[in-house]
Amino acid sequence: MEANKIIIKPLLSEKSYSDIANKKYWFVVDKSATKTQVKQAVEEIFGVKVASVNTSITAGKPKKRQGRVTGHTSSIKKAIVTLAKDSKPIAFFESLS
């Protein structure tokens, strides 16, 4: 898989903002991507050294319209990437913290 297809987008929330100071970055990744593929993709795209990767799949939530459930939102796979202590931070996130 290509690195650009593995990393879909950064995941930005209050909790992910607080982890930026600890060199932890959150991404939405392809559901079929492994931890090793995510690690290689982040290292290739951002030019950093990754220490660890944690992944989790979040189930879709029910959609409601006028009190009735009409379907579900898509489920996503999240990856929390921790950089090595000697690695430089990711420049894209530095302007956000």
C-alpha positions as a LaTeX table, in Angstrom:
\begin{tabular}{lrrr}
\hline
Residue & $x$ (\AA) & $y$ (\AA) & $z$ (\AA) \\
\hline
Met1 & 0.00 & 0.00 & 0.00 \\
Glu2 & 1.10 & 3.56 & $-0.64$ \\
Ala3 & 1.82 & 5.75 & 2.36 \\
Asn4 & $-0.72$ & 8.37 & 1.23 \\
Lys5 & $-3.46$ & 5.72 & 1.11 \\
Ile6 & $-2.67$ & 4.40 & 4.59 \\
Ile7 & $-2.85$ & 7.76 & 6.40 \\
Ile8 & $-6.26$ & 9.23 & 5.56 \\
Lys9 & $-6.26$ & 12.38 & 7.71 \\
Pro10 & $-5.13$ & 13.72 & 11.10 \\
Leu11 & $-7.63$ & 13.31 & 13.92 \\
Leu12 & $-8.05$ & 16.63 & 15.71 \\
Ser13 & $-9.88$ & 16.75 & 19.05 \\
Glu14 & $-9.31$ & 18.18 & 22.51 \\
Lys15 & $-7.67$ & 14.97 & 23.67 \\
Ser16 & $-5.40$ & 14.75 & 20.62 \\
Tyr17 & $-4.33$ & 18.39 & 21.09 \\
Ser18 & $-3.19$ & 17.64 & 24.66 \\
Asp19 & $-1.08$ & 14.69 & 23.43 \\
Ile20 & 0.90 & 16.82 & 20.93 \\
Ala21 & 3.18 & 18.04 & 23.74 \\
Asn22 & 4.09 & 14.39 & 24.48 \\
Lys23 & 4.88 & 13.72 & 20.79 \\
Lys24 & 1.72 & 11.64 & 20.32 \\
Tyr25 & $-0.19$ & 12.23 & 17.11 \\
Trp26 & $-3.61$ & 10.84 & 16.14 \\
Phe27 & $-4.56$ & 9.79 & 12.61 \\
Val28 & $-7.49$ & 8.17 & 10.83 \\
Val29 & $-5.97$ & 5.28 & 8.89 \\
Asp30 & $-7.11$ & 2.65 & 6.39 \\
Lys31 & $-9.00$ & $-0.16$ & 8.13 \\
Ser32 & $-6.82$ & $-2.86$ & 6.58 \\
Ala33 & $-3.49$ & $-1.18$ & 7.53 \\
Thr34 & $-1.29$ & $-2.90$ & 10.12 \\
Lys35 & 0.71 & $-1.14$ & 12.82 \\
Thr36 & 3.92 & $-1.72$ & 10.87 \\
Gln37 & 2.43 & $-0.17$ & 7.72 \\
Val38 & 1.20 & 2.85 & 9.71 \\
Lys39 & 4.67 & 3.28 & 11.25 \\
Gln40 & 6.39 & 3.13 & 7.84 \\
Ala41 & 3.85 & 5.54 & 6.31 \\
Val42 & 4.29 & 8.17 & 9.06 \\
Glu43 & 8.08 & 7.90 & 8.85 \\
Glu44 & 7.97 & 8.26 & 5.05 \\
Ile45 & 5.48 & 11.15 & 4.89 \\
Phe46 & 6.72 & 13.29 & 7.80 \\
Gly47 & 10.39 & 12.26 & 8.01 \\
Val48 & 10.30 & 11.38 & 11.72 \\
Lys49 & 11.26 & 8.35 & 13.84 \\
Val50 & 8.29 & 6.44 & 15.32 \\
Ala51 & 8.63 & 4.66 & 18.67 \\
Ser52 & 5.21 & 2.97 & 18.86 \\
Val53 & 1.79 & 2.76 & 17.23 \\
Asn54 & $-1.51$ & 1.95 & 18.95 \\
Thr55 & $-4.62$ & 1.31 & 16.85 \\
Ser56 & $-8.32$ & 0.96 & 17.57 \\
Ile57 & $-11.46$ & 0.61 & 15.49 \\
Thr58 & $-14.36$ & 2.88 & 16.45 \\
Ala59 & $-17.79$ & 1.61 & 15.49 \\
Gly60 & $-20.18$ & 3.87 & 13.61 \\
Lys61 & $-22.88$ & 5.67 & 15.55 \\
Pro62 & $-26.58$ & 5.44 & 14.74 \\
Lys63 & $-28.03$ & 8.29 & 12.69 \\
Lys64 & $-31.40$ & 9.62 & 13.79 \\
Arg65 & $-33.88$ & 11.60 & 11.79 \\
Gln66 & $-37.08$ & 12.74 & 13.52 \\
Gly67 & $-36.57$ & 10.21 & 16.32 \\
Arg68 & $-36.09$ & 7.22 & 14.02 \\
Val69 & $-32.81$ & 5.43 & 13.41 \\
Thr70 & $-32.13$ & 5.64 & 9.67 \\
Gly71 & $-28.67$ & 4.07 & 9.50 \\
His72 & $-25.17$ & 4.33 & 10.90 \\
Thr73 & $-22.14$ & 6.52 & 10.32 \\
Ser74 & $-19.02$ & 4.79 & 9.01 \\
Ser75 & $-16.67$ & 3.06 & 11.41 \\
Ile76 & $-13.07$ & 4.31 & 11.44 \\
Lys77 & $-9.67$ & 3.00 & 12.47 \\
Lys78 & $-7.61$ & 5.37 & 14.62 \\
Ala79 & $-3.86$ & 5.23 & 15.11 \\
Ile80 & $-2.04$ & 6.96 & 17.94 \\
Val81 & 1.58 & 7.37 & 16.88 \\
Thr82 & 4.24 & 8.07 & 19.52 \\
Leu83 & 7.51 & 9.50 & 18.25 \\
Ala84 & 10.94 & 8.58 & 19.59 \\
Lys85 & 12.45 & 10.97 & 22.13 \\
Asp86 & 15.27 & 11.97 & 19.76 \\
Ser87 & 12.87 & 12.56 & 16.84 \\
Lys88 & 11.86 & 16.01 & 15.70 \\
Pro89 & 8.15 & 16.91 & 16.09 \\
Ile90 & 5.81 & 16.92 & 13.12 \\
Ala91 & 5.74 & 20.48 & 11.76 \\
Phe92 & 2.07 & 20.38 & 10.73 \\
Phe93 & 0.93 & 19.87 & 14.34 \\
Glu94 & 3.33 & 22.39 & 15.88 \\
Ser95 & 1.23 & 25.34 & 14.73 \\
Leu96 & $-1.82$ & 23.81 & 16.46 \\
Ser97 & $-0.44$ & 23.36 & 19.96 \\
\hline
\end{tabular}
